[in-house]
Amino acid sequence: EELRETGRLANSRIAKNTVDRDAECFVRTYVTKTSRRGTIEDGLESPFAELGLIASMAGGALQFRRGPKPSLPDEVFAFALVEF
């Protein structure tokens, strides 16, 4: 969207910085953070990152990982689906 001089999105009362921070928070929930040396950083990390649903690519791009999840038993998926 187009930005106004105030840093807000056009036709919105929401600041672009707020949207950027919220998007970064969402990404950190699902993407394992790696250090500049290419190793996974220790620390508090969301359990969703372990699912490997979104991968960080070169240049900061993100990639959704679809397909079979061998570490997720069919029964657990079926239970979650029924509960949903």
Rosetta blueprint (number, residue, H / E / L):
1 E L
2 E L
3 L E
4 R L
5 E L
6 T L
7 G L
8 R E
9 L E
10 A L
11 N L
12 S L
13 R L
14 I L
15 A E
16 K H
17 N H
18 T H
19 V H
20 D H
21 R H
22 D H
23 A H
24 E H
25 C H
26 F H
27 V H
28 R H
29 T H
30 Y H
31 V L
32 T L
33 K L
34 T E
35 S L
36 R L
37 R L
38 G L
39 T L
40 I E
41 E L
42 D L
43 G L
44 L L
45 E L
46 S L
47 P H
48 F H
49 A H
50 E H
51 L H
52 G L
53 L L
54 I E
55 A E
56 S E
57 M L
58 A H
59 G H
60 G H
61 A L
62 L E
63 Q E
64 F E
65 R L
66 R L
67 G L
68 P L
69 K L
70 P L
71 S L
72 L L
73 P L
74 D H
75 E H
76 V H
77 F H
78 A H
79 F H
80 A H
81 L H
82 V H
83 E H
84 F L
